Amino acid sequence: MFKVFFVLFLVVPLVELYVLIQVGSEIGALPTILLTLFTAALGAGLMRHQGISTLQKAQVNMAQGQVPAVEMFEGVLIFVGGVLLLVPGLITDALGFLLLLPFFRQWLAIKLIRQRQTQYARQKGQVYEAEWAQQEDGQITRRIKVVRTNQEPGDVIDGEWQDPNAKK
């Protein structure tokens, strides 16, 4: 944990300062300051727009009875992206804008969800085999198969699942 705080509070500001000095020596001090202020203002607007869009997608999913897991992770990533854009510096601005790109943010959210599911499954002695697919309407679906690795002899796991979207 110390290494993370060391990087966040010492290395990142020093690298940002170096980049700002280099850019300032090329384009001048005032344009560098204006560029930093412009990226912060643009980032705040983008964060608001992307946040509202993600909230609407989450509401649609909840109305359909689905858990908006991807949208919740996307909301966190939008917040982190906005914070990075408000921090003065060009490197953090680039990372913040990257997190505000919908396709990158959705990919990262799915990756984080998969990672958390795998960690949880390992802790519980289960193995998840997940299959993700994006439908034509942009909806993300997943199929999960759970294999228990810590079963006692004689344990029986039986279940039945029916696709609610299947034609009857």
C-alpha positions as a printed Julia matrix, in Angstrom:
168×3 Matrix{Float64}:
   0.0     0.0     0.0
   2.9     2.33    0.72
   4.13    1.93   -2.87
   0.75    3.05   -4.24
   0.71    6.19   -2.1
   4.36    6.85   -2.94
   3.57    6.78   -6.65
   0.36    8.82   -6.29
   1.73   11.59   -4.12
   5.34   11.88   -5.2
   6.08   10.33   -8.58
   2.92   11.42  -10.45
   3.17   15.13   -9.47
   6.87   15.19  -10.35
   6.25   13.66  -13.77
   3.33   16.05  -14.33
   5.51   19.01  -13.35
   8.24   17.9   -15.75
   5.77   17.55  -18.64
   4.18   20.93  -17.87
   7.61   22.59  -17.82
   8.54   20.98  -21.15
   5.24   21.97  -22.78
   5.49   25.45  -21.25
   8.97   25.92  -22.7
   7.63   24.99  -26.16
   4.36   26.92  -26.3
   4.75   29.39  -23.43
   3.49   29.66  -19.87
   0.12   31.31  -20.55
  -0.96   28.88  -23.31
   0.04   25.97  -21.05
  -2.09   27.33  -18.21
  -5.0    27.95  -20.58
  -4.65   24.43  -21.99
  -4.82   22.98  -18.49
  -7.9    25.05  -17.64
  -9.54   24.14  -20.97
  -9.03   20.39  -20.42
 -10.49   20.69  -16.9
 -13.6    22.5   -18.19
 -14.03   20.14  -21.13
 -13.58   17.16  -18.82
 -16.25   18.43  -16.43
 -18.72   18.74  -19.31
 -17.86   15.31  -20.7
 -18.1    13.77  -17.25
 -21.59   15.19  -16.8
 -22.75   14.0   -20.23
 -21.27   10.51  -19.88
 -22.6    10.19  -16.33
 -26.16   11.0   -17.4
 -25.91    8.56  -20.31
 -24.65    5.78  -18.04
 -27.36    6.52  -15.48
 -30.02    6.2   -18.18
 -28.59    2.83  -19.3
 -28.61    1.64  -15.69
 -32.26    2.7   -15.28
 -33.23    0.81  -18.45
 -31.49   -2.32  -17.18
 -33.18   -2.06  -13.78
 -36.56   -1.56  -15.46
 -35.93   -4.81  -17.35
 -35.1    -6.59  -14.11
 -31.36   -6.82  -14.8
 -28.54   -5.86  -12.49
 -26.68   -2.83  -13.94
 -23.25   -4.14  -12.89
 -21.39   -2.82  -15.94
 -23.06    0.57  -15.62
 -22.15    0.78  -11.92
 -18.5     0.13  -12.7
 -18.71    2.61  -15.56
 -20.06    5.22  -13.14
 -17.04    4.74  -10.89
 -14.7     5.0   -13.89
 -16.44    8.21  -15.03
 -15.91    9.67  -11.56
 -12.22    8.67  -11.56
 -11.84   10.12  -15.07
 -13.41   13.38  -13.92
 -11.1    13.6   -10.92
  -8.09   12.98  -13.16
  -9.24   15.79  -15.46
  -9.58   18.22  -12.58
  -6.05   17.51  -11.35
  -3.69   19.93  -13.1
  -1.45   18.14  -15.55
  -1.44   16.77  -19.06
  -0.77   13.1   -18.29
  -3.65   12.87  -15.83
  -5.82   14.7   -18.38
  -4.98   12.1   -21.02
  -5.86    9.27  -18.62
  -9.06   11.07  -17.61
 -10.15   11.51  -21.23
  -9.37    7.84  -21.88
 -11.72    6.85  -19.05
 -14.44    9.04  -20.54
 -14.36    7.22  -23.88
 -17.41    4.91  -23.8
 -15.86    1.94  -25.61
 -12.71    1.95  -23.45
 -14.66    2.5   -20.24
 -17.07   -0.36  -21.03
 -14.17   -2.69  -21.89
 -12.4    -1.78  -18.64
 -15.59   -2.2   -16.58
 -16.18   -5.68  -17.99
 -12.54   -6.59  -17.37
 -12.79   -5.4   -13.74
 -16.03   -7.32  -13.2
 -14.48  -10.51  -14.56
 -11.45  -10.03  -12.33
 -13.62   -9.53   -9.22
 -15.77  -12.57  -10.1
 -12.67  -14.72  -10.49
 -11.22  -13.52   -7.18
 -14.51  -14.14   -5.39
 -14.89  -17.57   -6.96
 -11.39  -18.58   -5.91
 -12.11  -17.49   -2.35
 -15.31  -19.52   -2.29
 -13.75  -22.56   -3.96
 -15.7   -22.11   -7.16
 -14.62  -21.65  -10.73
 -16.69  -19.41  -12.95
 -16.68  -19.86  -16.67
 -18.22  -16.7   -18.06
 -19.1   -15.94  -21.63
 -19.81  -12.32  -22.53
 -21.56  -11.15  -25.64
 -22.78   -7.82  -26.91
 -26.08   -7.89  -28.72
 -26.95   -5.72  -31.7
 -28.87   -3.25  -29.53
 -25.77   -2.68  -27.39
 -27.03   -4.8   -24.48
 -24.31   -6.89  -22.85
 -25.27  -10.39  -21.81
 -23.34  -13.04  -19.98
 -23.66  -16.74  -19.43
 -21.99  -18.13  -16.35
 -21.24  -21.74  -15.52
 -20.23  -22.43  -11.93
 -18.04  -25.4   -11.1
 -17.49  -26.07   -7.39
 -14.04  -27.32   -6.53
 -14.56  -27.75   -2.79
 -17.42  -30.23   -2.88
 -17.66  -32.96   -0.32
 -18.23  -36.48   -1.64
 -21.94  -37.03   -1.98
 -22.83  -33.35   -2.48
 -25.28  -32.92   -5.3
 -25.72  -29.65   -7.1
 -28.75  -29.61   -9.32
 -30.33  -26.66  -11.01
 -32.39  -25.55  -13.9
 -32.29  -22.28  -15.72
 -34.52  -20.97  -18.45
 -33.59  -18.13  -20.75
 -36.22  -15.42  -20.24
 -35.57  -14.16  -23.77
 -36.11  -17.54  -25.41
 -39.11  -17.94  -27.69
 -41.81  -20.2   -26.3
